[in-house]
Amino acid sequence: MGNLFLQKLKDATGHRGQLIEWVSEAGDAADVRCALVGGCVRDVLLGVSVGDLDFVVEGNAKALAENLVRHHGGHMLVHAAFGTVTWRTNLGEVDFAMSRTERYGQAGALPEVQPASLEDDLGRRDFSVNAMAVVVSTPTKGLLLDPFDGRSDLQKRILRVLHSGSFVDDPTRAWRAARYEGRLGLSWSEDTVHAWSHALAVGASYAVSLQRIGNEWDKLCGEANISAVIDAVQKHKLFTAIHPDFPSVALNSSTFAAIDAASQSRFVDLLSDPLEAFWIRLALELSEAAREQFAPLASGIHGRTDRWQNSPIKLRRTTESIRKTTDLGSWGECLSLHSAPELLVLSTMSEKAQSAVHWWIDVGRGRRTVVTAKELMTHGVDAGPQLGRALQAAQRSAWRGESQEQQWGVAFHAAKQ
């Protein structure tokens, strides 16, 4: 296969293929062995779109990146905590890491690392399909390293851990496995299922912080085939691994698929992606006490913790209000209080809620009353509660589609109450 496979990899990455060639040249100039590793090799073998370009360097990865910046421009971002470097260019990004081994002091802990060979580096990875590398430097340029038969596992469409304690070392790998199952259609091998069962039995996953689990859920929600990955989460009981007190959660993959579908149709101009809606949908499955207890799951993103705690309360209240009435004024009052992610979730909660949300998006949010505070005060309405009542009544009238005359009429009537 040799250089033919390397050329296929370059072709699959489009304009980023130039970056691979530059790294190859820099590795030769520095006399260090460099290799593309992990997902990009896997995805080329699967014939799917290639994502990130990750290189492992037998030597000083930072020095190699600095040399590339000097010769080809861009800038470098050092991730000291992870021992990695990102080279950002107009053609895209490249990540570099020093080849290393890892040792886990205890279950769920972050690993201790030491320099090692490229072959040893592959042995620290999660699954056989990710433990492949293509050397990009001479004299073995184009060589596919596959010490754990990952290519064979890809052909069999299975996901296999490298050793029985893999999930004990890093329980978040199970969330990654669910993403691969949903995205790539890879079934867990018997070894993988047994390894996860063992990790659950010894409670290894409870050592992982809620923030790290939240990061994994966030990545999972970013998958294109959300229905398939939710099915994988359910099948492998990943939520039981969060905490001994975490309530049983039975997520409906079709609900998540409906949220995803709506985000790409009627909601396409209201929000960039349905990620926050997926978080709200998960929060809806929990009691208020559970949401408070496990709030660290939803930390890290502006506004997410507040939505985690309060959106389910607002949504249930609005659903009940919509169930009780068809009055558009009342619908407008409720729906105007919701963010776009909340409205997206609401549209999947019932047929009537969907009708209300669709009305709001298509009609209601564009209806503004002609009544103004300035004009009301000109006609003798004092500032204070009565002014607020008048404006609210006028807006409800506008949502109902009533005439300008009617809006002024209900405004003055409300001000007198």
C-alpha positions as CSV (number, residue, x, y, z in Angstrom):
1,M,0.0,0.0,0.0
2,G,2.8,2.5,1.0
3,N,2.8,5.8,-0.6
4,L,-0.4,5.0,-2.5
5,F,-2.3,5.0,0.7
6,L,-0.6,8.3,1.9
7,Q,-1.6,9.9,-1.4
8,K,-5.2,8.6,-0.9
9,L,-5.1,10.3,2.5
10,K,-3.9,13.5,1.1
11,D,-6.6,13.4,-1.6
12,A,-9.3,12.8,1.0
13,T,-8.3,15.9,3.0
14,G,-8.5,18.2,0.0
15,H,-6.5,21.4,0.3
16,R,-5.3,20.2,3.7
17,G,-3.2,17.7,1.9
18,Q,-0.6,20.4,1.4
19,L,-0.3,20.6,5.2
20,I,0.5,16.8,5.3
21,E,3.3,17.4,2.8
22,W,4.8,20.3,4.7
23,V,4.8,18.2,7.9
24,S,6.5,15.4,6.1
25,E,9.2,17.8,4.8
26,A,9.7,19.3,8.3
27,G,10.0,15.9,9.9
28,D,12.7,14.9,7.4
29,A,14.6,18.1,7.9
30,A,14.6,17.6,11.7
31,D,15.3,13.8,11.3
32,V,12.3,12.9,13.4
33,R,9.7,10.3,12.7
34,C,6.2,11.7,12.2
35,A,2.9,9.9,11.6
36,L,-0.7,10.7,11.0
37,V,-2.7,8.8,13.7
38,G,-6.2,7.9,14.8
39,G,-9.4,9.2,13.3
40,C,-8.1,10.4,10.0
41,V,-6.5,7.0,9.1
42,R,-9.7,5.2,10.2
43,D,-12.0,7.5,8.2
44,V,-9.9,7.1,5.0
45,L,-10.2,3.4,5.3
46,L,-13.9,3.7,5.9
47,G,-14.3,6.1,2.9
48,V,-16.0,8.8,5.0
49,S,-15.2,12.4,5.5
50,V,-11.9,13.0,7.2
51,G,-12.0,15.3,10.2
52,D,-9.0,16.5,12.3
53,L,-5.4,16.0,11.2
54,D,-3.5,14.6,14.2
55,F,0.2,13.9,14.1
56,V,2.4,12.0,16.6
57,V,6.1,13.1,16.6
58,E,8.9,11.0,18.0
59,G,10.7,13.9,19.5
60,N,10.0,17.6,20.2
61,A,6.5,18.3,18.7
62,K,6.7,22.0,19.8
63,A,10.0,22.5,17.9
64,L,8.6,20.9,14.8
65,A,5.5,23.2,14.9
66,E,7.7,26.3,15.4
67,N,9.7,25.3,12.3
68,L,6.5,25.0,10.3
69,V,5.3,28.4,11.4
70,R,8.7,30.0,10.4
71,H,8.6,28.4,7.0
72,H,4.9,28.5,6.1
73,G,3.2,31.1,8.4
74,G,0.2,30.7,10.6
75,H,0.6,30.6,14.4
76,M,1.0,28.1,17.1
77,L,-1.1,27.3,20.2
78,V,0.5,25.3,22.9
79,H,-1.7,23.2,25.2
80,A,0.8,22.7,28.0
81,A,-1.6,20.7,30.2
82,F,-2.0,18.1,27.5
83,G,1.4,18.2,26.0
84,T,0.1,19.0,22.5
85,V,0.5,21.8,20.0
86,T,-1.9,23.2,17.4
87,W,-0.6,24.8,14.2
88,R,-3.3,27.1,12.8
89,T,-3.0,28.1,9.1
90,N,-5.2,29.5,6.3
91,L,-5.5,25.9,5.1
92,G,-6.7,24.5,8.4
93,E,-5.5,23.2,11.7
94,V,-3.0,20.5,12.5
95,D,-2.4,19.0,16.0
96,F,0.9,17.6,17.1
97,A,1.7,15.4,20.1
98,M,4.9,13.8,21.4
99,S,4.7,10.0,21.1
100,R,4.2,8.8,24.7
101,T,2.9,6.1,27.0
102,E,0.3,6.7,29.7
103,R,-0.2,5.3,33.2
104,Y,-3.4,5.7,35.2
105,G,-2.8,6.1,38.9
106,Q,-6.4,5.3,39.6
107,A,-9.7,4.8,37.8
108,G,-10.9,7.8,36.0
109,A,-7.8,9.9,36.7
110,L,-6.0,11.9,34.1
111,P,-3.0,9.9,32.9
112,E,0.7,10.3,33.7
113,V,2.7,10.4,30.5
114,Q,6.3,9.6,29.5
115,P,8.0,9.8,26.1
116,A,7.9,6.6,24.0
117,S,8.1,5.2,20.5
118,L,5.3,5.7,18.0
119,E,4.4,2.0,18.3
120,D,4.1,2.3,22.1
121,D,2.0,5.4,21.6
122,L,-0.5,3.4,19.6
123,G,-0.8,1.0,22.4
124,R,-2.2,3.7,24.8
125,R,-5.2,4.4,22.6
126,D,-8.8,3.5,23.1
127,F,-9.9,1.2,20.3
128,S,-8.1,-0.8,17.6
129,V,-9.7,1.3,14.8
130,N,-8.0,4.4,16.3
131,A,-4.7,2.7,17.0
132,M,-3.5,3.0,13.4
133,A,-0.9,5.4,12.0
134,V,0.6,6.3,8.6
135,V,4.2,7.3,8.7
136,V,4.8,10.6,6.7
137,S,8.6,10.8,7.1
138,T,11.4,8.9,5.4
139,P,12.6,6.2,5.2
140,T,9.3,4.4,5.8
141,K,7.0,7.1,4.4
142,G,3.5,5.8,3.6
143,L,3.9,2.8,5.9
144,L,0.6,1.8,7.7
145,L,1.2,0.8,11.3
146,D,-1.6,-1.4,12.6
147,P,-0.4,-3.4,15.6
148,F,-3.9,-4.2,16.9
149,D,-5.6,-5.2,13.6
150,G,-7.7,-2.1,13.5
151,R,-8.1,-2.4,9.7
152,S,-9.5,-5.9,10.1
153,D,-12.0,-4.7,12.8
154,L,-13.1,-1.9,10.4
155,Q,-13.9,-4.5,7.8
156,K,-15.9,-6.5,10.4
157,R,-17.5,-3.2,11.5
158,I,-16.6,-3.8,15.2
159,L,-15.3,-1.5,17.9
160,R,-12.8,-3.3,20.1
161,V,-10.9,-2.0,23.2
162,L,-7.2,-2.7,23.3
163,H,-7.3,-4.3,26.8
164,S,-9.9,-5.4,29.4
165,G,-9.2,-2.5,31.7
166,S,-9.6,0.2,29.1
167,F,-12.9,1.6,30.6
168,V,-11.5,1.4,34.1
169,D,-8.6,3.6,33.1
170,D,-10.9,6.1,31.3
171,P,-14.6,5.5,31.6
172,T,-15.3,8.4,29.2
173,R,-14.2,6.1,26.4
174,A,-17.6,4.5,26.6
175,W,-19.2,7.8,25.6
176,R,-16.8,8.0,22.7
177,A,-17.7,4.4,21.8
178,A,-21.4,5.4,21.6
179,R,-20.5,8.2,19.2
180,Y,-18.6,5.9,17.0
181,E,-21.4,3.4,17.0
182,G,-23.9,6.0,16.0
183,R,-21.7,7.8,13.5
184,L,-19.8,5.0,11.9
185,G,-22.1,2.0,12.5
186,L,-19.5,0.1,14.5
187,S,-20.9,-2.5,16.9
188,W,-19.2,-3.1,20.2
189,S,-17.2,-6.4,20.2
190,E,-17.7,-8.9,23.0
191,D,-14.5,-7.8,24.6
192,T,-15.7,-4.2,24.6
193,V,-19.1,-5.1,26.1
194,H,-17.4,-7.1,28.8
195,A,-14.8,-4.4,29.6
196,W,-17.7,-1.9,30.0
197,S,-19.6,-4.3,32.2
198,H,-16.5,-4.7,34.4
199,A,-16.0,-0.9,34.7
200,L,-19.6,-0.6,35.8
201,A,-19.4,-3.4,38.3
202,V,-16.4,-1.9,40.0
203,G,-17.9,1.7,39.9
204,A,-14.9,3.1,38.0
205,S,-17.1,5.6,36.2
206,Y,-18.1,7.3,39.5
207,A,-14.5,8.6,39.8
208,V,-15.0,10.8,36.7
209,S,-16.1,14.4,37.4
210,L,-19.5,15.5,36.3
211,Q,-17.9,18.2,34.2
212,R,-16.0,15.6,32.2
213,I,-19.2,13.6,31.7
214,G,-20.9,16.8,30.6
215,N,-18.2,17.4,28.0
216,E,-18.8,13.9,26.6
217,W,-22.6,14.5,26.4
218,D,-21.9,17.8,24.7
219,K,-19.7,16.1,22.1
220,L,-22.4,13.4,21.6
221,C,-25.1,16.0,21.0
222,G,-23.0,17.4,18.2
223,E,-23.2,14.2,16.2
224,A,-25.0,14.3,12.9
225,N,-27.0,11.1,13.5
226,I,-28.3,12.1,17.0
227,S,-31.0,9.3,17.0
228,A,-28.4,6.6,16.5
229,V,-26.1,7.8,19.2
230,I,-28.9,8.2,21.7
231,D,-29.9,4.6,20.9
232,A,-26.3,3.6,21.7
233,V,-26.3,5.5,25.0
234,Q,-29.5,3.7,26.0
235,K,-28.3,0.3,24.9
236,H,-25.1,0.5,26.9
237,K,-26.7,2.2,29.9
238,L,-24.3,5.1,30.0
239,F,-26.4,7.2,32.2
240,T,-26.2,4.6,35.0
241,A,-22.5,5.3,35.1
242,I,-22.7,9.0,36.0
243,H,-23.2,8.8,39.7
244,P,-24.8,6.2,42.1
245,D,-27.6,8.6,42.8
246,F,-28.3,9.6,39.2
247,P,-31.9,8.8,38.4
248,S,-32.8,6.3,35.7
249,V,-33.1,8.1,32.4
250,A,-34.9,6.6,29.4
251,L,-34.3,9.0,26.5
252,N,-36.5,8.6,23.4
253,S,-34.2,8.8,20.4
254,S,-37.2,9.8,18.2
255,T,-37.7,12.9,20.3
256,F,-34.1,14.0,19.7
257,A,-34.5,13.2,16.0
258,A,-37.6,15.5,16.0
259,I,-35.6,18.3,17.7
260,D,-32.8,17.9,15.1
261,A,-35.2,17.8,12.2
262,A,-37.1,21.0,13.4
263,S,-33.7,22.8,13.8
264,Q,-33.0,22.2,10.2
265,S,-36.4,23.4,8.9
266,R,-38.6,26.0,10.7
267,F,-35.9,26.9,13.2
268,V,-33.0,27.1,10.8
269,D,-32.9,30.9,11.0
270,L,-33.4,31.1,14.8
271,L,-30.4,29.1,16.1
272,S,-27.2,27.8,14.6
273,D,-27.5,24.2,16.0
274,P,-29.8,22.3,18.3
275,L,-27.1,21.6,21.0
276,E,-28.7,23.6,23.8
277,A,-32.1,22.1,23.0
278,F,-30.6,18.7,23.5
279,W,-29.4,19.8,26.9
280,I,-32.8,21.1,27.8
281,R,-34.4,17.8,26.6
282,L,-32.1,15.9,29.0
283,A,-32.9,18.2,31.8
284,L,-36.7,17.6,31.3
285,E,-36.1,14.0,32.2
286,L,-34.9,14.9,35.7
287,S,-36.7,16.3,38.8
288,E,-35.9,19.7,40.0
289,A,-33.9,18.3,42.9
290,A,-31.9,16.1,40.5
291,R,-31.2,19.0,38.2
292,E,-29.8,21.0,41.1
293,Q,-27.7,18.0,42.4
294,F,-26.2,17.4,39.0
295,A,-25.9,20.9,37.8
296,P,-22.1,20.6,37.3
297,L,-23.0,18.4,34.2
298,A,-24.2,21.6,32.5
299,S,-21.4,24.0,33.6
300,G,-19.0,25.8,31.3
301,I,-21.2,27.4,28.7
302,H,-22.8,30.8,29.3
303,G,-26.4,30.5,30.3
304,R,-26.5,26.7,30.1
305,T,-26.7,26.1,33.9
306,D,-29.6,28.5,34.1
307,R,-31.4,26.8,31.2
308,W,-30.6,23.4,32.9
309,Q,-32.3,24.5,36.1
310,N,-35.2,26.7,34.9
311,S,-36.1,25.8,31.3
312,P,-38.0,22.6,32.3
313,I,-40.1,24.6,34.8
314,K,-40.9,27.2,32.2
315,L,-41.7,24.6,29.5
316,R,-44.1,22.6,31.6
317,R,-45.9,25.8,32.7
318,T,-46.2,26.9,29.1
319,T,-47.3,23.5,27.9
320,E,-50.1,23.5,30.4
321,S,-51.2,27.0,29.5
322,I,-51.3,26.1,25.8
323,R,-53.3,23.0,26.6
324,K,-56.0,25.0,28.4
325,T,-56.6,27.7,25.7
326,T,-56.5,28.6,22.1
327,D,-56.4,32.3,22.8
328,L,-53.5,33.8,20.7
329,G,-53.0,36.6,23.2
330,S,-52.3,34.0,26.0
331,W,-50.1,32.0,23.6
332,G,-48.1,35.1,22.8
333,E,-47.6,36.0,26.5
334,C,-46.2,32.5,27.2
335,L,-44.1,32.1,24.1
336,S,-42.5,35.5,24.2
337,L,-40.7,34.5,27.4
338,H,-38.8,31.6,25.8
339,S,-35.5,31.4,24.1
340,A,-35.1,29.7,20.7
341,P,-33.7,26.4,22.2
342,E,-36.7,26.3,24.6
343,L,-39.1,26.9,21.7
344,L,-37.5,24.1,19.7
345,V,-38.0,21.6,22.6
346,L,-41.5,22.9,23.2
347,S,-42.4,22.2,19.6
348,T,-41.8,18.5,20.1
349,M,-43.7,18.2,23.4
350,S,-47.3,17.9,22.0
351,E,-49.2,18.6,18.8
352,K,-50.9,21.6,20.3
353,A,-47.6,23.0,21.6
354,Q,-46.1,22.5,18.1
355,S,-49.0,24.4,16.6
356,A,-48.5,27.2,19.0
357,V,-44.8,27.4,18.4
358,H,-45.3,27.4,14.6
359,W,-47.8,30.2,14.9
360,W,-45.3,32.2,17.0
361,I,-42.5,31.7,14.6
362,D,-44.5,32.4,11.4
363,V,-46.9,35.1,12.7
364,G,-46.9,36.0,16.4
365,R,-43.4,37.2,16.9
366,G,-43.9,39.7,14.1
367,R,-47.0,41.2,15.5
368,R,-46.3,44.4,17.4
369,T,-48.9,46.6,18.9
370,V,-49.3,50.1,17.5
371,V,-49.9,51.4,21.1
372,T,-46.9,53.1,22.7
373,A,-46.2,54.3,26.2
374,K,-45.6,57.8,25.0
375,E,-49.0,58.1,23.3
376,L,-50.8,56.5,26.3
377,M,-49.2,59.1,28.6
378,T,-50.1,61.9,26.2
379,H,-53.7,60.7,26.7
380,G,-53.5,60.8,30.5
381,V,-52.3,57.4,31.5
382,D,-49.8,57.8,34.3
383,A,-46.5,55.9,34.5
384,G,-46.7,53.0,36.7
385,P,-48.7,49.7,37.0
386,Q,-51.6,51.0,34.9
387,L,-49.3,51.9,32.0
388,G,-47.8,48.4,32.1
389,R,-51.3,46.8,32.1
390,A,-52.3,48.9,29.2
391,L,-49.3,48.0,27.1
392,Q,-49.7,44.3,27.9
393,A,-53.4,44.4,27.0
394,A,-52.6,46.1,23.7
395,Q,-49.9,43.6,22.8
396,R,-52.3,40.7,23.6
397,S,-54.8,42.3,21.2
398,A,-52.1,42.6,18.5
399,W,-51.3,38.9,18.9
400,R,-55.0,38.1,18.4
401,G,-54.8,40.0,15.1
402,E,-57.2,42.7,16.2
403,S,-57.4,46.2,14.6
404,Q,-55.5,49.2,15.7
405,E,-58.7,50.7,17.0
406,Q,-59.3,47.6,19.1
407,Q,-55.8,47.7,20.5
408,W,-56.2,51.3,21.7
409,G,-59.6,50.4,23.1
410,V,-58.3,47.5,25.3
411,A,-55.3,49.5,26.3
412,F,-57.4,52.4,27.7
413,H,-59.8,49.9,29.3
414,A,-56.9,48.1,31.0
415,A,-55.4,51.4,32.3
416,K,-58.7,52.1,34.1
417,Q,-58.8,48.8,36.0
